[in-house]
Amino acid sequence: MLKLALITLGIVALSVLFLCIKILLKPGSKFGSTHIGGSKAMRDRGIHCVQSMDAIERREHKHAKERIN
């Protein structure tokens, strides 16, 4: 059981290392944005985050219900 846990931990650590290799070796680099608005392809298609889409829809439709908090 312990041997399996150590092997699993080693595989996970190696995977994280491979995922971060660019970040670790290239100075000044960082992970890219994971938000929908940070993707050029999504922006080109007119797709935004759900909060932005909701705000746009509410502006375009004057008879939409007001947000209740």
CHARMM-style PDB file with segment names, atoms N, HN, CA, C and O in Angstrom:
ATOM      1  N   MET     1       0.824  -1.192   0.000  1.00  0.00      PROA
ATOM      2  CA  MET     1       0.000   0.000   0.000  1.00  0.00      PROA
ATOM      3  C   MET     1       0.868   1.256   0.000  1.00  0.00      PROA
ATOM      4  O   MET     1       0.595   2.195  -0.748  1.00  0.00      PROA
ATOM      5  N   LEU     2       1.900   1.281   0.825  1.00  0.00      PROA
ATOM      6  HN  LEU     2       2.122   0.518   1.432  1.00  0.00      PROA
ATOM      7  CA  LEU     2       2.795   2.435   0.887  1.00  0.00      PROA
ATOM      8  C   LEU     2       3.558   2.597  -0.421  1.00  0.00      PROA
ATOM      9  O   LEU     2       3.793   3.714  -0.882  1.00  0.00      PROA
ATOM     10  N   LYS     3       3.938   1.475  -1.009  1.00  0.00      PROA
ATOM     11  HN  LYS     3       3.746   0.568  -0.635  1.00  0.00      PROA
ATOM     12  CA  LYS     3       4.672   1.519  -2.274  1.00  0.00      PROA
ATOM     13  C   LYS     3       3.801   2.155  -3.366  1.00  0.00      PROA
ATOM     14  O   LYS     3       4.286   2.971  -4.150  1.00  0.00      PROA
ATOM     15  N   LEU     4       2.539   1.787  -3.417  1.00  0.00      PROA
ATOM     16  HN  LEU     4       2.144   1.124  -2.781  1.00  0.00      PROA
ATOM     17  CA  LEU     4       1.613   2.351  -4.399  1.00  0.00      PROA
ATOM     18  C   LEU     4       1.427   3.853  -4.182  1.00  0.00      PROA
ATOM     19  O   LEU     4       1.388   4.621  -5.143  1.00  0.00      PROA
ATOM     20  N   ALA     5       1.311   4.270  -2.923  1.00  0.00      PROA
ATOM     21  HN  ALA     5       1.342   3.647  -2.142  1.00  0.00      PROA
ATOM     22  CA  ALA     5       1.147   5.688  -2.601  1.00  0.00      PROA
ATOM     23  C   ALA     5       2.382   6.479  -3.031  1.00  0.00      PROA
ATOM     24  O   ALA     5       2.249   7.579  -3.567  1.00  0.00      PROA
ATOM     25  N   LEU     6       3.570   5.941  -2.806  1.00  0.00      PROA
ATOM     26  HN  LEU     6       3.678   5.048  -2.370  1.00  0.00      PROA
ATOM     27  CA  LEU     6       4.802   6.632  -3.210  1.00  0.00      PROA
ATOM     28  C   LEU     6       4.924   6.712  -4.731  1.00  0.00      PROA
ATOM     29  O   LEU     6       5.350   7.739  -5.260  1.00  0.00      PROA
ATOM     30  N   ILE     7       4.560   5.657  -5.430  1.00  0.00      PROA
ATOM     31  HN  ILE     7       4.213   4.824  -5.000  1.00  0.00      PROA
ATOM     32  CA  ILE     7       4.583   5.684  -6.890  1.00  0.00      PROA
ATOM     33  C   ILE     7       3.604   6.726  -7.421  1.00  0.00      PROA
ATOM     34  O   ILE     7       3.934   7.482  -8.335  1.00  0.00      PROA
ATOM     35  N   THR     8       2.408   6.767  -6.854  1.00  0.00      PROA
ATOM     36  HN  THR     8       2.140   6.153  -6.112  1.00  0.00      PROA
ATOM     37  CA  THR     8       1.398   7.740  -7.263  1.00  0.00      PROA
ATOM     38  C   THR     8       1.876   9.157  -7.003  1.00  0.00      PROA
ATOM     39  O   THR     8       1.720  10.031  -7.857  1.00  0.00      PROA
ATOM     40  N   LEU     9       2.452   9.393  -5.839  1.00  0.00      PROA
ATOM     41  HN  LEU     9       2.578   8.684  -5.146  1.00  0.00      PROA
ATOM     42  CA  LEU     9       2.981  10.707  -5.505  1.00  0.00      PROA
ATOM     43  C   LEU     9       4.091  11.109  -6.467  1.00  0.00      PROA
ATOM     44  O   LEU     9       4.164  12.266  -6.882  1.00  0.00      PROA
ATOM     45  N   GLY    10       4.950  10.167  -6.822  1.00  0.00      PROA
ATOM     46  HN  GLY    10       4.891   9.228  -6.485  1.00  0.00      PROA
ATOM     47  CA  GLY    10       6.021  10.445  -7.780  1.00  0.00      PROA
ATOM     48  C   GLY    10       5.487  10.807  -9.154  1.00  0.00      PROA
ATOM     49  O   GLY    10       5.997  11.725  -9.796  1.00  0.00      PROA
ATOM     50  N   ILE    11       4.465  10.098  -9.610  1.00  0.00      PROA
ATOM     51  HN  ILE    11       4.050   9.352  -9.089  1.00  0.00      PROA
ATOM     52  CA  ILE    11       3.867  10.384 -10.917  1.00  0.00      PROA
ATOM     53  C   ILE    11       3.214  11.768 -10.922  1.00  0.00      PROA
ATOM     54  O   ILE    11       3.354  12.524 -11.884  1.00  0.00      PROA
ATOM     55  N   VAL    12       2.510  12.088  -9.857  1.00  0.00      PROA
ATOM     56  HN  VAL    12       2.397  11.474  -9.076  1.00  0.00      PROA
ATOM     57  CA  VAL    12       1.865  13.400  -9.760  1.00  0.00      PROA
ATOM     58  C   VAL    12       2.918  14.510  -9.721  1.00  0.00      PROA
ATOM     59  O   VAL    12       2.763  15.528 -10.396  1.00  0.00      PROA
ATOM     60  N   ALA    13       3.974  14.329  -8.948  1.00  0.00      PROA
ATOM     61  HN  ALA    13       4.100  13.503  -8.400  1.00  0.00      PROA
ATOM     62  CA  ALA    13       5.033  15.331  -8.866  1.00  0.00      PROA
ATOM     63  C   ALA    13       5.708  15.521 -10.226  1.00  0.00      PROA
ATOM     64  O   ALA    13       5.987  16.652 -10.623  1.00  0.00      PROA
ATOM     65  N   LEU    14       5.967  14.447 -10.928  1.00  0.00      PROA
ATOM     66  HN  LEU    14       5.740  13.528 -10.605  1.00  0.00      PROA
ATOM     67  CA  LEU    14       6.581  14.530 -12.249  1.00  0.00      PROA
ATOM     68  C   LEU    14       5.652  15.241 -13.235  1.00  0.00      PROA
ATOM     69  O   LEU    14       6.113  16.031 -14.059  1.00  0.00      PROA
ATOM     70  N   SER    15       4.367  14.970 -13.159  1.00  0.00      PROA
ATOM     71  HN  SER    15       3.992  14.328 -12.490  1.00  0.00      PROA
ATOM     72  CA  SER    15       3.394  15.625 -14.032  1.00  0.00      PROA
ATOM     73  C   SER    15       3.358  17.132 -13.791  1.00  0.00      PROA
ATOM     74  O   SER    15       3.342  17.916 -14.739  1.00  0.00      PROA
ATOM     75  N   VAL    16       3.347  17.530 -12.526  1.00  0.00      PROA
ATOM     76  HN  VAL    16       3.360  16.893 -11.755  1.00  0.00      PROA
ATOM     77  CA  VAL    16       3.347  18.953 -12.191  1.00  0.00      PROA
ATOM     78  C   VAL    16       4.632  19.608 -12.691  1.00  0.00      PROA
ATOM     79  O   VAL    16       4.597  20.725 -13.209  1.00  0.00      PROA
ATOM     80  N   LEU    17       5.739  18.938 -12.544  1.00  0.00      PROA
ATOM     81  HN  LEU    17       5.767  18.031 -12.124  1.00  0.00      PROA
ATOM     82  CA  LEU    17       7.011  19.468 -13.024  1.00  0.00      PROA
ATOM     83  C   LEU    17       6.971  19.681 -14.535  1.00  0.00      PROA
ATOM     84  O   LEU    17       7.406  20.723 -15.024  1.00  0.00      PROA
ATOM     85  N   PHE    18       6.454  18.707 -15.276  1.00  0.00      PROA
ATOM     86  HN  PHE    18       6.101  17.860 -14.879  1.00  0.00      PROA
ATOM     87  CA  PHE    18       6.366  18.844 -16.728  1.00  0.00      PROA
ATOM     88  C   PHE    18       5.413  19.963 -17.134  1.00  0.00      PROA
ATOM     89  O   PHE    18       5.663  20.663 -18.115  1.00  0.00      PROA
ATOM     90  N   LEU    19       4.326  20.137 -16.388  1.00  0.00      PROA
ATOM     91  HN  LEU    19       4.123  19.569 -15.591  1.00  0.00      PROA
ATOM     92  CA  LEU    19       3.399  21.216 -16.694  1.00  0.00      PROA
ATOM     93  C   LEU    19       4.007  22.591 -16.418  1.00  0.00      PROA
ATOM     94  O   LEU    19       3.650  23.572 -17.070  1.00  0.00      PROA
ATOM     95  N   CYS    20       4.917  22.661 -15.461  1.00  0.00      PROA
ATOM     96  HN  CYS    20       5.208  21.864 -14.931  1.00  0.00      PROA
ATOM     97  CA  CYS    20       5.502  23.936 -15.056  1.00  0.00      PROA
ATOM     98  C   CYS    20       6.876  24.194 -15.670  1.00  0.00      PROA
ATOM     99  O   CYS    20       7.503  25.203 -15.347  1.00  0.00      PROA
ATOM    100  N   ILE    21       7.351  23.334 -16.524  1.00  0.00      PROA
ATOM    101  HN  ILE    21       6.842  22.515 -16.786  1.00  0.00      PROA
ATOM    102  CA  ILE    21       8.722  23.437 -17.011  1.00  0.00      PROA
ATOM    103  C   ILE    21       8.989  24.786 -17.684  1.00  0.00      PROA
ATOM    104  O   ILE    21      10.051  25.375 -17.484  1.00  0.00      PROA
ATOM    105  N   LYS    22       8.048  25.271 -18.468  1.00  0.00      PROA
ATOM    106  HN  LYS    22       7.185  24.792 -18.631  1.00  0.00      PROA
ATOM    107  CA  LYS    22       8.220  26.571 -19.126  1.00  0.00      PROA
ATOM    108  C   LYS    22       8.296  27.690 -18.090  1.00  0.00      PROA
ATOM    109  O   LYS    22       9.104  28.611 -18.210  1.00  0.00      PROA
ATOM    110  N   ILE    23       7.459  27.597 -17.094  1.00  0.00      PROA
ATOM    111  HN  ILE    23       6.802  26.849 -16.997  1.00  0.00      PROA
ATOM    112  CA  ILE    23       7.426  28.624 -16.050  1.00  0.00      PROA
ATOM    113  C   ILE    23       8.733  28.617 -15.263  1.00  0.00      PROA
ATOM    114  O   ILE    23       9.252  29.673 -14.901  1.00  0.00      PROA
ATOM    115  N   LEU    24       9.255  27.436 -15.002  1.00  0.00      PROA
ATOM    116  HN  LEU    24       8.833  26.578 -15.296  1.00  0.00      PROA
ATOM    117  CA  LEU    24      10.461  27.326 -14.185  1.00  0.00      PROA
ATOM    118  C   LEU    24      11.724  27.734 -14.942  1.00  0.00      PROA
ATOM    119  O   LEU    24      12.643  28.295 -14.346  1.00  0.00      PROA
ATOM    120  N   LEU    25      11.780  27.463 -16.229  1.00  0.00      PROA
ATOM    121  HN  LEU    25      11.033  27.007 -16.713  1.00  0.00      PROA
ATOM    122  CA  LEU    25      13.013  27.708 -16.986  1.00  0.00      PROA
ATOM    123  C   LEU    25      13.078  29.071 -17.651  1.00  0.00      PROA
ATOM    124  O   LEU    25      14.173  29.594 -17.859  1.00  0.00      PROA
ATOM    125  N   LYS    26      11.958  29.652 -17.987  1.00  0.00      PROA
ATOM    126  HN  LYS    26      11.069  29.227 -17.819  1.00  0.00      PROA
ATOM    127  CA  LYS    26      11.953  30.933 -18.682  1.00  0.00      PROA
ATOM    128  C   LYS    26      11.686  32.065 -17.682  1.00  0.00      PROA
ATOM    129  O   LYS    26      10.602  32.143 -17.105  1.00  0.00      PROA
ATOM    130  N   PRO    27      12.675  32.935 -17.481  1.00  0.00      PROA
ATOM    131  CA  PRO    27      12.477  34.016 -16.514  1.00  0.00      PROA
ATOM    132  C   PRO    27      11.389  34.994 -16.976  1.00  0.00      PROA
ATOM    133  O   PRO    27      11.295  35.326 -18.157  1.00  0.00      PROA
ATOM    134  N   GLY    28      10.589  35.435 -16.037  1.00  0.00      PROA
ATOM    135  HN  GLY    28      10.665  35.164 -15.077  1.00  0.00      PROA
ATOM    136  CA  GLY    28       9.542  36.414 -16.330  1.00  0.00      PROA
ATOM    137  C   GLY    28       8.288  35.824 -16.937  1.00  0.00      PROA
ATOM    138  O   GLY    28       7.365  36.567 -17.272  1.00  0.00      PROA
ATOM    139  N   SER    29       8.224  34.511 -17.091  1.00  0.00      PROA
ATOM    140  HN  SER    29       8.973  33.907 -16.820  1.00  0.00      PROA
ATOM    141  CA  SER    29       7.021  33.913 -17.684  1.00  0.00      PROA
ATOM    142  C   SER    29       6.012  33.582 -16.587  1.00  0.00      PROA
ATOM    143  O   SER    29       6.367  33.454 -15.416  1.00  0.00      PROA
ATOM    144  N   LYS    30       4.756  33.448 -16.986  1.00  0.00      PROA
ATOM    145  HN  LYS    30       4.467  33.552 -17.938  1.00  0.00      PROA
ATOM    146  CA  LYS    30       3.702  33.125 -16.036  1.00  0.00      PROA
ATOM    147  C   LYS    30       2.625  32.332 -16.751  1.00  0.00      PROA
ATOM    148  O   LYS    30       2.609  32.268 -17.981  1.00  0.00      PROA
ATOM    149  N   PHE    31       1.725  31.727 -15.987  1.00  0.00      PROA
ATOM    150  HN  PHE    31       1.739  31.778 -14.988  1.00  0.00      PROA
ATOM    151  CA  PHE    31       0.623  30.989 -16.568  1.00  0.00      PROA
ATOM    152  C   PHE    31      -0.306  31.961 -17.282  1.00  0.00      PROA
ATOM    153  O   PHE    31      -0.496  33.090 -16.828  1.00  0.00      PROA
ATOM    154  N   GLY    32      -0.875  31.534 -18.378  1.00  0.00      PROA
ATOM    155  HN  GLY    32      -0.721  30.617 -18.746  1.00  0.00      PROA
ATOM    156  CA  GLY    32      -1.831  32.357 -19.107  1.00  0.00      PROA
ATOM    157  C   GLY    32      -3.151  32.449 -18.367  1.00  0.00      PROA
ATOM    158  O   GLY    32      -3.409  31.704 -17.422  1.00  0.00      PROA
ATOM    159  N   SER    33      -3.959  33.354 -18.804  1.00  0.00      PROA
ATOM    160  HN  SER    33      -3.749  33.960 -19.572  1.00  0.00      PROA
ATOM    161  CA  SER    33      -5.267  33.535 -18.188  1.00  0.00      PROA
ATOM    162  C   SER    33      -6.159  32.335 -18.488  1.00  0.00      PROA
ATOM    163  O   SER    33      -6.179  31.836 -19.613  1.00  0.00      PROA
ATOM    164  N   THR    34      -6.882  31.884 -17.499  1.00  0.00      PROA
ATOM    165  HN  THR    34      -6.866  32.290 -16.585  1.00  0.00      PROA
ATOM    166  CA  THR    34      -7.799  30.768 -17.688  1.00  0.00      PROA
ATOM    167  C   THR    34      -9.242  31.237 -17.803  1.00  0.00      PROA
ATOM    168  O   THR    34     -10.153  30.416 -17.907  1.00  0.00      PROA
ATOM    169  N   HSD    35      -9.455  32.540 -17.785  1.00  0.00      PROA
ATOM    170  HN  HSD    35      -8.714  33.207 -17.700  1.00  0.00      PROA
ATOM    171  CA  HSD    35     -10.803  33.075 -17.896  1.00  0.00      PROA
ATOM    172  C   HSD    35     -11.233  33.111 -19.357  1.00  0.00      PROA
ATOM    173  O   HSD    35     -10.404  33.239 -20.258  1.00  0.00      PROA
ATOM    174  N   ILE    36     -12.518  32.999 -19.576  1.00  0.00      PROA
ATOM    175  HN  ILE    36     -13.191  32.895 -18.844  1.00  0.00      PROA
ATOM    176  CA  ILE    36     -13.047  32.995 -20.935  1.00  0.00      PROA
ATOM    177  C   ILE    36     -12.702  34.305 -21.639  1.00  0.00      PROA
ATOM    178  O   ILE    36     -12.380  34.302 -22.827  1.00  0.00      PROA
ATOM    179  N   GLY    37     -12.764  35.411 -20.925  1.00  0.00      PROA
ATOM    180  HN  GLY    37     -13.025  35.414 -19.959  1.00  0.00      PROA
ATOM    181  CA  GLY    37     -12.457  36.707 -21.523  1.00  0.00      PROA
ATOM    182  C   GLY    37     -10.996  36.848 -21.913  1.00  0.00      PROA
ATOM    183  O   GLY    37     -10.655  37.734 -22.696  1.00  0.00      PROA
ATOM    184  N   GLY    38     -10.127  35.998 -21.387  1.00  0.00      PROA
ATOM    185  HN  GLY    38     -10.404  35.278 -20.750  1.00  0.00      PROA
ATOM    186  CA  GLY    38      -8.712  36.058 -21.713  1.00  0.00      PROA
ATOM    187  C   GLY    38      -8.351  35.310 -22.982  1.00  0.00      PROA
ATOM    188  O   GLY    38      -7.206  35.370 -23.429  1.00  0.00      PROA
ATOM    189  N   SER    39      -9.303  34.608 -23.567  1.00  0.00      PROA
ATOM    190  HN  SER    39     -10.233  34.559 -23.204  1.00  0.00      PROA
ATOM    191  CA  SER    39      -9.073  33.824 -24.780  1.00  0.00      PROA
ATOM    192  C   SER    39      -9.466  34.637 -26.003  1.00  0.00      PROA
ATOM    193  O   SER    39     -10.610  35.073 -26.125  1.00  0.00      PROA
ATOM    194  N   LYS    40      -8.509  34.840 -26.914  1.00  0.00      PROA
ATOM    195  HN  LYS    40      -7.579  34.486 -26.815  1.00  0.00      PROA
ATOM    196  CA  LYS    40      -8.783  35.612 -28.129  1.00  0.00      PROA
ATOM    197  C   LYS    40      -9.836  34.929 -28.986  1.00  0.00      PROA
ATOM    198  O   LYS    40     -10.695  35.600 -29.558  1.00  0.00      PROA
ATOM    199  N   ALA    41      -9.784  33.602 -29.085  1.00  0.00      PROA
ATOM    200  HN  ALA    41      -9.086  33.057 -28.621  1.00  0.00      PROA
ATOM    201  CA  ALA    41     -10.752  32.864 -29.892  1.00  0.00      PROA
ATOM    202  C   ALA    41     -12.177  33.063 -29.362  1.00  0.00      PROA
ATOM    203  O   ALA    41     -13.116  33.212 -30.145  1.00  0.00      PROA
ATOM    204  N   MET    42     -12.335  33.064 -28.044  1.00  0.00      PROA
ATOM    205  HN  MET    42     -11.572  32.943 -27.409  1.00  0.00      PROA
ATOM    206  CA  MET    42     -13.666  33.272 -27.459  1.00  0.00      PROA
ATOM    207  C   MET    42     -14.143  34.703 -27.690  1.00  0.00      PROA
ATOM    208  O   MET    42     -15.314  34.929 -27.996  1.00  0.00      PROA
ATOM    209  N   ARG    43     -13.234  35.668 -27.542  1.00  0.00      PROA
ATOM    210  HN  ARG    43     -12.283  35.485 -27.294  1.00  0.00      PROA
ATOM    211  CA  ARG    43     -13.614  37.063 -27.800  1.00  0.00      PROA
ATOM    212  C   ARG    43     -14.015  37.256 -29.257  1.00  0.00      PROA
ATOM    213  O   ARG    43     -14.973  37.976 -29.538  1.00  0.00      PROA
ATOM    214  N   ASP    44     -13.297  36.627 -30.190  1.00  0.00      PROA
ATOM    215  HN  ASP    44     -12.518  36.042 -29.961  1.00  0.00      PROA
ATOM    216  CA  ASP    44     -13.631  36.734 -31.609  1.00  0.00      PROA
ATOM    217  C   ASP    44     -15.018  36.179 -31.902  1.00  0.00      PROA
ATOM    218  O   ASP    44     -15.700  36.665 -32.804  1.00  0.00      PROA
ATOM    219  N   ARG    45     -15.436  35.180 -31.159  1.00  0.00      PROA
ATOM    220  HN  ARG    45     -14.881  34.785 -30.427  1.00  0.00      PROA
ATOM    221  CA  ARG    45     -16.766  34.582 -31.333  1.00  0.00      PROA
ATOM    222  C   ARG    45     -17.842  35.350 -30.574  1.00  0.00      PROA
ATOM    223  O   ARG    45     -19.027  35.050 -30.712  1.00  0.00      PROA
ATOM    224  N   GLY    46     -17.443  36.336 -29.778  1.00  0.00      PROA
ATOM    225  HN  GLY    46     -16.480  36.580 -29.666  1.00  0.00      PROA
ATOM    226  CA  GLY    46     -18.410  37.113 -29.012  1.00  0.00      PROA
ATOM    227  C   GLY    46     -18.854  36.433 -27.740  1.00  0.00      PROA
ATOM    228  O   GLY    46     -19.918  36.749 -27.206  1.00  0.00      PROA
ATOM    229  N   ILE    47     -18.056  35.503 -27.243  1.00  0.00      PROA
ATOM    230  HN  ILE    47     -17.192  35.246 -27.677  1.00  0.00      PROA
ATOM    231  CA  ILE    47     -18.397  34.772 -26.021  1.00  0.00      PROA
ATOM    232  C   ILE    47     -17.661  35.409 -24.844  1.00  0.00      PROA
ATOM    233  O   ILE    47     -16.442  35.574 -24.884  1.00  0.00      PROA
ATOM    234  N   HSD    48     -18.396  35.760 -23.810  1.00  0.00      PROA
ATOM    235  HN  HSD    48     -19.386  35.625 -23.777  1.00  0.00      PROA
ATOM    236  CA  HSD    48     -17.834  36.386 -22.614  1.00  0.00      PROA
ATOM    237  C   HSD    48     -18.199  35.540 -21.400  1.00  0.00      PROA
ATOM    238  O   HSD    48     -18.885  34.526 -21.527  1.00  0.00      PROA
ATOM    239  N   CYS    49     -17.739  35.959 -20.223  1.00  0.00      PROA
ATOM    240  HN  CYS    49     -17.181  36.783 -20.120  1.00  0.00      PROA
ATOM    241  CA  CYS    49     -18.130  35.245 -19.008  1.00  0.00      PROA
ATOM    242  C   CYS    49     -19.622  35.460 -18.769  1.00  0.00      PROA
ATOM    243  O   CYS    49     -20.213  36.393 -19.313  1.00  0.00      PROA
ATOM    244  N   VAL    50     -20.219  34.614 -17.970  1.00  0.00      PROA
ATOM    245  HN  VAL    50     -19.739  33.856 -17.527  1.00  0.00      PROA
ATOM    246  CA  VAL    50     -21.668  34.641 -17.775  1.00  0.00      PROA
ATOM    247  C   VAL    50     -22.126  35.961 -17.151  1.00  0.00      PROA
ATOM    248  O   VAL    50     -23.218  36.434 -17.465  1.00  0.00      PROA
ATOM    249  N   GLN    51     -21.335  36.552 -16.293  1.00  0.00      PROA
ATOM    250  HN  GLN    51     -20.447  36.168 -16.038  1.00  0.00      PROA
ATOM    251  CA  GLN    51     -21.732  37.823 -15.681  1.00  0.00      PROA
ATOM    252  C   GLN    51     -21.751  38.942 -16.715  1.00  0.00      PROA
ATOM    253  O   GLN    51     -22.654  39.778 -16.706  1.00  0.00      PROA
ATOM    254  N   SER    52     -20.762  38.965 -17.608  1.00  0.00      PROA
ATOM    255  HN  SER    52     -20.028  38.286 -17.616  1.00  0.00      PROA
ATOM    256  CA  SER    52     -20.742  39.977 -18.662  1.00  0.00      PROA
ATOM    257  C   SER    52     -21.895  39.766 -19.630  1.00  0.00      PROA
ATOM    258  O   SER    52     -22.545  40.725 -20.043  1.00  0.00      PROA
ATOM    259  N   MET    53     -22.149  38.516 -19.991  1.00  0.00      PROA
ATOM    260  HN  MET    53     -21.621  37.736 -19.655  1.00  0.00      PROA
ATOM    261  CA  MET    53     -23.251  38.217 -20.907  1.00  0.00      PROA
ATOM    262  C   MET    53     -24.583  38.649 -20.299  1.00  0.00      PROA
ATOM    263  O   MET    53     -25.435  39.194 -21.001  1.00  0.00      PROA
ATOM    264  N   ASP    54     -24.768  38.412 -19.008  1.00  0.00      PROA
ATOM    265  HN  ASP    54     -24.075  37.969 -18.438  1.00  0.00      PROA
ATOM    266  CA  ASP    54     -25.999  38.803 -18.328  1.00  0.00      PROA
ATOM    267  C   ASP    54     -26.158  40.323 -18.340  1.00  0.00      PROA
ATOM    268  O   ASP    54     -27.250  40.829 -18.599  1.00  0.00      PROA
ATOM    269  N   ALA    55     -25.079  41.048 -18.063  1.00  0.00      PROA
ATOM    270  HN  ALA    55     -24.193  40.636 -17.853  1.00  0.00      PROA
ATOM    271  CA  ALA    55     -25.143  42.506 -18.058  1.00  0.00      PROA
ATOM    272  C   ALA    55     -25.480  43.039 -19.452  1.00  0.00      PROA
ATOM    273  O   ALA    55     -26.259  43.984 -19.578  1.00  0.00      PROA
ATOM    274  N   ILE    56     -24.908  42.451 -20.487  1.00  0.00      PROA
ATOM    275  HN  ILE    56     -24.275  41.683 -20.385  1.00  0.00      PROA
ATOM    276  CA  ILE    56     -25.194  42.875 -21.864  1.00  0.00      PROA
ATOM    277  C   ILE    56     -26.658  42.631 -22.191  1.00  0.00      PROA
ATOM    278  O   ILE    56     -27.322  43.497 -22.761  1.00  0.00      PROA
ATOM    279  N   GLU    57     -27.163  41.457 -21.834  1.00  0.00      PROA
ATOM    280  HN  GLU    57     -26.624  40.753 -21.371  1.00  0.00      PROA
ATOM    281  CA  GLU    57     -28.563  41.133 -22.104  1.00  0.00      PROA
ATOM    282  C   GLU    57     -29.499  42.080 -21.369  1.00  0.00      PROA
ATOM    283  O   GLU    57     -30.516  42.495 -21.926  1.00  0.00      PROA
ATOM    284  N   ARG    58     -29.179  42.423 -20.145  1.00  0.00      PROA
ATOM    285  HN  ARG    58     -28.353  42.086 -19.693  1.00  0.00      PROA
ATOM    286  CA  ARG    58     -30.034  43.326 -19.368  1.00  0.00      PROA
ATOM    287  C   ARG    58     -30.039  44.732 -19.956  1.00  0.00      PROA
ATOM    288  O   ARG    58     -31.061  45.418 -19.913  1.00  0.00      PROA
ATOM    289  N   ARG    59     -28.896  45.169 -20.511  1.00  0.00      PROA
ATOM    290  HN  ARG    59     -28.066  44.612 -20.546  1.00  0.00      PROA
ATOM    291  CA  ARG    59     -28.852  46.490 -21.151  1.00  0.00      PROA
ATOM    292  C   ARG    59     -29.665  46.501 -22.440  1.00  0.00      PROA
ATOM    293  O   ARG    59     -30.331  47.487 -22.754  1.00  0.00      PROA
ATOM    294  N   GLU    60     -29.607  45.406 -23.179  1.00  0.00      PROA
ATOM    295  HN  GLU    60     -29.065  44.605 -22.924  1.00  0.00      PROA
ATOM    296  CA  GLU    60     -30.284  45.350 -24.480  1.00  0.00      PROA
ATOM    297  C   GLU    60     -31.793  45.199 -24.346  1.00  0.00      PROA
ATOM    298  O   GLU    60     -32.528  45.645 -25.228  1.00  0.00      PROA
ATOM    299  N   HSD    61     -32.278  44.583 -23.268  1.00  0.00      PROA
ATOM    300  HN  HSD    61     -31.681  44.221 -22.552  1.00  0.00      PROA
ATOM    301  CA  HSD    61     -33.704  44.339 -23.087  1.00  0.00      PROA
ATOM    302  C   HSD    61     -34.217  45.187 -21.934  1.00  0.00      PROA
ATOM    303  O   HSD    61     -33.975  44.893 -20.763  1.00  0.00      PROA
ATOM    304  N   LYS    62     -34.926  46.241 -22.294  1.00  0.00      PROA
ATOM    305  HN  LYS    62     -35.123  46.480 -23.245  1.00  0.00      PROA
ATOM    306  CA  LYS    62     -35.375  47.201 -21.287  1.00  0.00      PROA
ATOM    307  C   LYS    62     -36.425  46.627 -20.343  1.00  0.00      PROA
ATOM    308  O   LYS    62     -36.592  47.125 -19.230  1.00  0.00      PROA
ATOM    309  N   HSD    63     -37.133  45.588 -20.773  1.00  0.00      PROA
ATOM    310  HN  HSD    63     -36.997  45.183 -21.677  1.00  0.00      PROA
ATOM    311  CA  HSD    63     -38.196  45.026 -19.943  1.00  0.00      PROA
ATOM    312  C   HSD    63     -37.720  43.828 -19.129  1.00  0.00      PROA
ATOM    313  O   HSD    63     -38.537  43.123 -18.537  1.00  0.00      PROA
ATOM    314  N   ALA    64     -36.424  43.589 -19.091  1.00  0.00      PROA
ATOM    315  HN  ALA    64     -35.760  44.161 -19.572  1.00  0.00      PROA
ATOM    316  CA  ALA    64     -35.885  42.478 -18.304  1.00  0.00      PROA
ATOM    317  C   ALA    64     -36.038  42.796 -16.823  1.00  0.00      PROA
ATOM    318  O   ALA    64     -35.996  43.959 -16.422  1.00  0.00      PROA
ATOM    319  N   LYS    65     -36.211  41.777 -16.032  1.00  0.00      PROA
ATOM    320  HN  LYS    65     -36.245  40.832 -16.358  1.00  0.00      PROA
ATOM    321  CA  LYS    65     -36.360  41.970 -14.599  1.00  0.00      PROA
ATOM    322  C   LYS    65     -35.065  42.512 -14.013  1.00  0.00      PROA
ATOM    323  O   LYS    65     -33.969  42.146 -14.437  1.00  0.00      PROA
ATOM    324  N   GLU    66     -35.214  43.385 -13.035  1.00  0.00      PROA
ATOM    325  HN  GLU    66     -36.105  43.682 -12.690  1.00  0.00      PROA
ATOM    326  CA  GLU    66     -34.050  43.920 -12.345  1.00  0.00      PROA
ATOM    327  C   GLU    66     -33.465  42.854 -11.454  1.00  0.00      PROA
ATOM    328  O   GLU    66     -34.184  41.990 -10.954  1.00  0.00      PROA
ATOM    329  N   ARG    67     -32.171  42.909 -11.254  1.00  0.00      PROA
ATOM    330  HN  ARG    67     -31.587  43.611 -11.661  1.00  0.00      PROA
ATOM    331  CA  ARG    67     -31.481  41.944 -10.388  1.00  0.00      PROA
ATOM    332  C   ARG    67     -31.822  42.251  -8.932  1.00  0.00      PROA
ATOM    333  O   ARG    67     -31.723  43.398  -8.495  1.00  0.00      PROA
ATOM    334  N   ILE    68     -32.217  41.243  -8.197  1.00  0.00      PROA
ATOM    335  HN  ILE    68     -32.297  40.312  -8.552  1.00  0.00      PROA
ATOM    336  CA  ILE    68     -32.572  41.398  -6.783  1.00  0.00      PROA
ATOM    337  C   ILE    68     -31.486  40.762  -5.942  1.00  0.00      PROA
ATOM    338  O   ILE    68     -31.176  39.581  -6.103  1.00  0.00      PROA
ATOM    339  N   ASN    69     -30.912  41.542  -5.048  1.00  0.00      PROA
ATOM    340  HN  ASN    69     -31.164  42.501  -4.918  1.00  0.00      PROA
ATOM    341  CA  ASN    69     -29.858  41.007  -4.144  1.00  0.00      PROA
ATOM    342  C   ASN    69     -30.395  40.904  -2.768  1.00  0.00      PROA
ATOM    343  OT1 ASN    69     -29.683  40.481  -1.857  1.00  0.00      PROA
TER     344      ASN     69
END
